[in-house]
Amino acid sequence: MSVSSNNQSSDPRTPPASVDVVVVGAGFSGMYLLHRLRGMNLSAVVFEAGTDVGGTWYWNRYPGARVDVESLAYSYSFSEELEQEYEWEERYPTQPEILRYAQHVADRFDLRRDIYFRTRVTAAAYDEDEATWTVRTEHGDAVTARFFVMATGCLSASKLPEIPGLSRYRGATYHTAHWPHEGVDFTGMRVGIIGTGSSGVQSIPVIAEQAADLTVFQRTPAYSLPARNRKLRPDEIAEMKANYRAFRQAQRESGFGLPTPIPTKSALEVSEEERNAVYEQAWEAGSLVAILTAYTDLTTSQEANDTAKAFVHRKIHEIVKDPQTAQDLCPDYPLGTKRPCLDTNYYETYNRDNVHLVNLRRTPIVEITERGVRCSDREYEFDAIVYATGFDAMTGALTNVDIRGKDGLSIKEAWHAGPRTYLGIASAGFPNLFMITGPGSPSVLSNMIVSIEQHVDWVLDAIDHLGRNGLKAMEPTLEAQDAWVDHVNEIASYTLYPKANSWCMGANVPGKPRVFMPYAGGVGEYRKKCDEVAARGYEGFVLS
Ligand SMILES: Cc1cc2nc3c(=O)[nH]c(=O)nc-3n(C[C@H](O)[C@H](O)[C@H](O)COP(=O)(O)OP(=O)(O)OC[C@H]3O[C@@H](n4cnc5c(N)ncnc54)[C@H](O)[C@@H]3O)c2cc1C
């Protein structure tokens, strides 16, 4: 498989043998952690597998990659100077623009000198007597630290499909999450793309413009709304900059990390005409939250959700000329229960003569062959195959590291029936290990920069609390953890989220336990709970 230009030698520096905090990952989480740790005069190293900062936006360089939260909202709030000086160009920036932002932050706060790039962390073990973690890297280095923070991202452990014959294929293959830094020119090629989640929806229209022929293999269709992306206007940038403090506060108190009007009506208490006018407005606005928060009950009532689902189905049928293709593109699960997408010309792309949709529910893939993809009815030949097959989400990057807590307890074993955390931040048996946006926190159901900043601040306040009170370690009790896991499940059970076979449920990874992993109670509510835990002297944790 062609991957990014990341096969360079390891970081030439040797990390220190001992620091206060080891951080894994130099995406937005790890970068902010490092900045704050320096402010607390704690020594830290950050280990990062990639060659530069940016995390998601370093790896996912596939054509069309964009954020689907607006730039002025998908940005750090911790520095007013940064907020004021940074100039975003687009409403929904492309991957290069977000990567530039991450690089600017790294330069501005001089972060790189404590980040060891090209360095994958492979193992970490807790020494109970010393109350320290020893963290090991792929290059054989070992660093001992009091605190160990996994800032490894919810969507960073990429996933290939489990199809027989993957290695047999003779043409070029690409995974959207490991896109070559130098780009790929598909001109004149017959291309197959497997997967129609966010990465597929974003890349398909762009690849279709280049390739001679593009065949899309779809198992589960995505809901997608037009992004209506555009350059930001100077007046809207100025207005946001003048009001940033109030906006950030509203983000923190909101449901999704994005301030939106709070719905007051059920979708079922208004006329069909009124409802469709509201959905139409959301469709025109190019905003996912606008449709998801249009009514009080879209995430909780199947009947209410069906009205939004019918609206999107109608749109798909209006746009896509071939009725069978349109039908195949219509999702059968409730809107919003798998991550919906924002696109640029996604459905329109299926009207192109060089684009073909294969519905894998009718003709499943049997194997990858030397020449291409064999489905149950025929073989397709390609010059290149793109795997837009996503991630082992939320837990993959955590369990990929051999993390051993007290008594050698492995996190993989502790989580064999699904992740078990307290607040999505810590796990019983693993003292002084913290996770940023871990399973059991709002994470992927939110504007993640808001959730990242909240977790980093909470974790560092906890570390500070230990230091000021002469304490060495903290660890959740099993009771507090069990109660939190029950609470996360209970909240999910009030919603329609578990009804979709989504990566939030672990459904894209064969053998992974089906558990709805994020906390669906909303960013604002969640923050209150975390703050209450801290205010009560870290209730639910054993401090020693
Ligand atoms: C295609 C795509 C689109 C997205 N769009 C949005 C969006 O619109 N809105 C939104 O809020 N969020 C979005 N996200 C989620 C996005 O991941 C977060 O917004 C945010 O960038 C996560 O930052 P992070 O630092 O927590 O994790 P990441 O950015 O994933 O960074 C984690 C880093 O840890 C490193 N790492 C992992 N394991 C190891 C190891 N063992 N050793 C060393 N290094 C390791 C990885 O290399 C990576 O660089 C998107 C994600 C993807 C993949």
The ligand as a Tripos MOL2 file, in Angstrom:
@<TRIPOS>MOLECULE
LIG
   53    58     1     0     0
SMALL
NO_CHARGES

@<TRIPOS>ATOM
      1 C1        -11.3100   12.6630    8.1960 C.3       1 LIG1
      2 C2        -11.6770   13.2360    9.5270 C.ar      1 LIG1
      3 C3        -12.5190   14.3230    9.6220 C.ar      1 LIG1
      4 C4        -12.8330   14.8700   10.8630 C.ar      1 LIG1
      5 N1        -13.6680   15.9420   10.9100 N.ar      1 LIG1
      6 C5        -13.9790   16.4710   12.1110 C.ar      1 LIG1
      7 C6        -14.8640   17.5820   12.2150 C.ar      1 LIG1
      8 O1        -15.3830   18.0460   11.2240 O.2       1 LIG1
      9 N2        -15.1340   18.0830   13.4380 N.ar      1 LIG1
     10 C7        -14.5790   17.5700   14.5670 C.ar      1 LIG1
     11 O2        -14.8460   18.0640   15.6600 O.2       1 LIG1
     12 N3        -13.7410   16.5230   14.4950 N.ar      1 LIG1
     13 C8        -13.4440   15.9620   13.3100 C.ar      1 LIG1
     14 N4        -12.6210   14.8880   13.2480 N.ar      1 LIG1
     15 C9        -12.0870   14.3430   14.4890 C.3       1 LIG1
     16 C10       -10.6440   14.7950   14.7380 C.3       1 LIG1
     17 O3         -9.9310   13.6210   14.9360 O.3       1 LIG1
     18 C11       -10.5840   15.7170   15.9410 C.3       1 LIG1
     19 O4        -11.3290   16.8910   15.6560 O.3       1 LIG1
     20 C12        -9.1830   16.1710   16.3770 C.3       1 LIG1
     21 O5         -8.3750   16.5290   15.2980 O.3       1 LIG1
     22 C13        -8.5300   15.1020   17.2310 C.3       1 LIG1
     23 O6         -7.3300   15.5740   17.7710 O.3       1 LIG1
     24 P1         -6.4930   14.6320   18.7420 P.3       1 LIG1
     25 O7         -5.2240   15.3430   18.9850 O.co2     1 LIG1
     26 O8         -7.3040   14.2680   19.9050 O.co2     1 LIG1
     27 O9         -6.2730   13.2950   17.9360 O.3       1 LIG1
     28 P2         -5.5480   13.0650   16.5350 P.3       1 LIG1
     29 O10        -5.6260   14.2730   15.7090 O.co2     1 LIG1
     30 O11        -6.0770   11.8110   15.9920 O.co2     1 LIG1
     31 O12        -4.0280   12.8950   16.9370 O.3       1 LIG1
     32 C14        -3.5830   11.7540   17.5930 C.3       1 LIG1
     33 C15        -2.1260   11.5700   17.2490 C.3       1 LIG1
     34 O13        -1.6300   10.4970   18.0420 O.3       1 LIG1
     35 C16        -0.6840    9.8000   17.2910 C.3       1 LIG1
     36 N5         -0.5800    8.4610   17.8460 N.ar      1 LIG1
     37 C17        -1.5840    7.5630   18.0320 C.ar      1 LIG1
     38 N6         -1.1010    6.4410   18.6080 N.ar      1 LIG1
     39 C18         0.2300    6.6460   18.7900 C.ar      1 LIG1
     40 C19         1.2810    5.8690   19.3450 C.ar      1 LIG1
     41 N7          1.0550    4.6580   19.8470 N.pl3     1 LIG1
     42 N8          2.5220    6.3990   19.3780 N.ar      1 LIG1
     43 C20         2.7770    7.6370   18.8960 C.ar      1 LIG1
     44 N9          1.8260    8.4210   18.3450 N.ar      1 LIG1
     45 C21         0.5600    7.9220   18.3050 C.ar      1 LIG1
     46 C22        -1.2180    9.7930   15.8800 C.3       1 LIG1
     47 O14        -0.1970    9.6250   14.9450 O.3       1 LIG1
     48 C23        -1.8760   11.1680   15.8070 C.3       1 LIG1
     49 O15        -1.0310   12.0870   15.2000 O.3       1 LIG1
     50 C24       -12.3100   14.2990   12.0270 C.ar      1 LIG1
     51 C25       -11.4970   13.1750   11.9450 C.ar      1 LIG1
     52 C26       -11.1910   12.6430   10.7080 C.ar      1 LIG1
     53 C27       -10.3150   11.4270   10.6450 C.3       1 LIG1
@<TRIPOS>BOND
     1     1     2 1
     2     2     3 ar
     3     2    52 ar
     4     3     4 ar
     5     4     5 ar
     6     4    50 ar
     7     5     6 ar
     8     6     7 ar
     9     6    13 1
    10     7     8 2
    11     7     9 ar
    12     9    10 ar
    13    10    11 2
    14    10    12 ar
    15    12    13 ar
    16    13    14 ar
    17    14    15 1
    18    14    50 ar
    19    15    16 1
    20    16    17 1
    21    16    18 1
    22    18    19 1
    23    18    20 1
    24    20    21 1
    25    20    22 1
    26    22    23 1
    27    23    24 1
    28    24    25 2
    29    24    26 1
    30    24    27 1
    31    27    28 1
    32    28    29 2
    33    28    30 1
    34    28    31 1
    35    31    32 1
    36    32    33 1
    37    33    34 1
    38    33    48 1
    39    34    35 1
    40    35    36 1
    41    35    46 1
    42    36    37 ar
    43    36    45 ar
    44    37    38 ar
    45    38    39 ar
    46    39    40 ar
    47    39    45 ar
    48    40    41 1
    49    40    42 ar
    50    42    43 ar
    51    43    44 ar
    52    44    45 ar
    53    46    47 1
    54    46    48 1
    55    48    49 1
    56    50    51 ar
    57    51    52 ar
    58    52    53 1
@<TRIPOS>SUBSTRUCTURE
     1 LIG1         1 GROUP 0 **** ****
